[in-house]
Amino acid sequence: SQLKVTKDDQVVSEWLKDYEVNQQIVFDKVLLVATKDYTSLGRPFVESAKVYATVEEQTLSKKVIVFKKKRRKDYKKSRGHRQRITILRIDKIVHDIPEELLHRAIPLIP
């Protein structure tokens, strides 16, 4: 999934079973990196851009109630479901853009 993140953000994602609490994860498929000076779009991904995150918690989401009913048939069924989730903390975003590309950039505001 695509998420907009900044440093120290807390992100809830699907359950990542291969990672343990306090383990660091590196995401290298970054679609866009922006600063005050420039914005870098990937085609399809931004080269040399990485997002470092730490697993804070492996837990269950809030309970979702599934209720089924057929009227006038005396049929009612209620079930609860809790999805496994992983909570991540964004540690840092690393992006090294070559100096030659910065000079080739086109300013959006003249």
C-alpha positions in Angstrom: 0.0 0.0 0.0 1.0 3.6 -0.5 1.5 5.9 2.5 2.7 9.4 3.0 5.1 9.4 6.0 7.5 11.8 7.7 10.0 11.2 10.5 8.6 10.0 13.8 5.2 9.0 12.2 3.5 6.0 13.6 2.1 3.7 10.8 -0.4 0.8 11.1 0.2 -1.9 8.5 -0.8 -5.4 7.8 0.8 -8.1 9.9 4.4 -8.5 9.1 5.2 -12.0 10.4 8.9 -12.1 9.5 9.7 -9.2 11.9 10.0 -9.0 15.6 9.4 -6.0 18.0 12.3 -3.5 18.0 13.6 -4.8 14.7 14.4 -2.3 12.0 12.9 -2.6 8.5 14.2 -0.8 5.3 11.7 0.1 2.6 13.5 0.8 -0.7 10.6 1.0 -3.0 9.9 4.7 -2.5 7.6 6.5 -5.1 8.2 10.1 -4.1 10.5 12.2 -1.9 9.9 15.8 -1.2 11.8 18.5 0.7 11.4 22.3 0.9 13.9 22.7 -2.0 12.8 19.9 -4.4 10.5 17.0 -5.2 11.8 13.8 -6.7 9.3 11.5 -8.5 10.2 7.9 -9.2 9.7 6.1 -12.5 8.6 3.8 -11.0 10.7 4.2 -7.9 13.2 6.8 -6.6 16.7 5.6 -6.9 18.8 5.7 -3.6 15.7 6.6 -1.5 15.1 4.5 1.6 12.7 4.7 4.5 13.9 3.2 7.8 11.2 2.0 10.3 11.2 0.1 13.6 8.5 -2.4 14.6 6.9 -1.1 17.8 4.2 -3.6 18.3 2.6 -6.8 16.8 -1.1 -6.7 18.0 -4.7 -7.2 17.0 -6.9 -4.4 15.6 -10.3 -3.4 17.1 -13.0 -6.0 16.9 -15.2 -5.8 13.8 -18.7 -7.2 14.3 -20.2 -9.1 11.4 -24.0 -9.3 11.7 -26.2 -11.3 9.3 -29.9 -11.3 9.3 -32.7 -12.6 7.1 -36.0 -10.8 7.9 -39.0 -12.8 8.9 -37.0 -16.1 8.9 -35.8 -16.0 12.5 -32.2 -16.0 11.3 -29.6 -13.9 13.0 -25.9 -14.6 13.2 -23.3 -12.4 14.9 -19.5 -12.9 14.7 -16.5 -10.9 15.8 -13.2 -10.6 13.9 -9.9 -9.1 14.9 -7.2 -8.6 12.2 -3.5 -9.0 13.1 -1.6 -5.7 12.6 1.9 -4.3 12.9 2.6 -0.8 14.3 5.7 0.8 12.8 7.6 4.0 13.8 9.4 5.8 11.0 13.0 6.4 12.1 14.5 8.3 9.1 14.1 8.9 5.4 17.3 8.8 3.4 17.6 10.3 -0.1 20.8 11.2 -1.9 20.2 13.1 -5.1 23.2 13.9 -7.4 24.2 17.5 -7.7 23.9 17.4 -11.5 20.2 16.5 -11.3 19.5 19.4 -9.0 20.9 21.8 -11.6 18.7 20.2 -14.3 15.6 20.6 -12.3 12.8 22.8 -13.7 11.4 25.3 -11.2 7.6 25.2 -10.9 7.3 28.8 -9.7 9.2 31.4 -11.8 
